[in-house]
């Protein structure tokens, strides 16, 4: 059995279990994958919820973006916009010249 180190990913799987018990959709990895337009195997190899999938997973499961990826979304506003990282707008192509 794979050990899941990421809290956001654990929250996704816990919510899927909760939904399965209540008969809500999405209720399985396969169901979530289908609604995301990806294969179940893709979810099985996630070590974190991919940044590009956070908005959709958040909407489908009703989990806050800041829970799914606290490294990208601010908990104070639930990540309406991703956090800006130092140097995020830096043009590396100029630095290489």
VOGU-3710 file (C-alpha; in Angstrom, 3 decimals, decimal comma):
1> xxxxxxxxxx> 0,000/0,000/0,000  1,293/3,447/-0,961  1,890/5,852/1,927  0,509/9,295/1,183  2,668/12,050/2,644  0,775/15,027/1,237  -2,054/16,417/3,398  -3,947/17,768/0,381  -3,952/14,385/-1,319  -5,025/12,691/1,918
11> xxxxxxxxxx> -7,913/15,190/2,086  -8,966/14,246/-1,463  -9,008/10,527/-0,659  -10,786/11,079/2,665  -13,453/13,141/0,894  -13,879/10,435/-1,753  -14,384/7,863/1,043  -16,900/10,144/2,756  -18,799/10,640/-0,490  -18,813/6,879/-1,165
21> xxxxxxxxxx> -20,421/6,312/2,244  -23,082/8,933/1,457  -23,627/7,856/-2,148  -22,491/11,198/-3,554  -20,607/11,779/-6,793  -17,688/11,824/-7,380  -17,140/8,939/-4,978  -14,098/7,080/-6,315  -10,753/7,789/-7,942  -12,171/6,444/-11,202
31> xxxxxxxxxx> -15,206/8,727/-10,951  -13,045/11,749/-10,087  -10,662/10,938/-12,939  -13,560/10,668/-15,373  -14,903/14,058/-14,308  -11,415/15,555/-14,668  -11,023/14,005/-18,127  -8,014/11,910/-17,117  -7,332/8,229/-16,425  -7,574/6,756/-12,933
41> xxxxxxxxxx> -3,918/5,746/-13,215  -2,988/9,432/-13,377  -4,510/9,995/-9,938  -2,741/6,912/-8,613  0,662/8,419/-9,379  -0,049/11,873/-7,896  2,260/12,778/-5,023  0,345/16,080/-4,680  -2,719/17,431/-6,402  -1,204/18,927/-9,575
51> xxxxxxxxxx> -1,379/22,722/-9,605  -3,381/22,768/-12,836  -5,967/20,383/-11,315  -6,510/22,254/-8,024  -9,413/24,486/-9,190  -11,355/21,565/-10,700  -10,707/19,191/-7,775  -11,673/21,962/-5,355  -14,937/22,557/-7,192  -15,809/18,876/-7,636
61> xxxxxxxxxx> -15,117/17,865/-4,039  -15,923/21,109/-2,234  -12,456/21,268/-0,681  -10,670/24,582/-0,256  -7,773/25,201/-2,614  -5,625/26,110/0,385  -6,232/22,608/1,795  -5,311/20,938/-1,475  -2,131/22,966/-2,079  -1,159/25,239/0,814
71> xxxxxxxxxx> 2,157/25,825/-0,948  0,291/27,574/-3,775  -2,847/29,055/-2,202  -3,170/31,420/0,730  -5,312/30,178/3,598  -6,537/33,666/4,494  -8,589/34,053/1,311  -8,793/30,418/0,225  -6,577/31,088/-2,713  -8,692/33,141/-5,036
81> xxxxxxxxxx> -5,362/33,749/-6,718  -2,224/31,647/-6,409  0,502/32,992/-4,161  3,209/34,858/-5,991  6,617/33,386/-5,399  9,814/35,375/-5,266  11,080/35,840/-8,779  7,926/34,351/-10,312  7,821/37,009/-13,010  11,567/36,984/-13,653
91> xxxxxxx> 12,518/36,422/-17,267  15,191/33,728/-17,100  15,952/33,968/-20,802  17,531/37,400/-20,239  19,611/36,167/-17,336  21,131/33,481/-19,553  22,431/36,051/-22,057
//
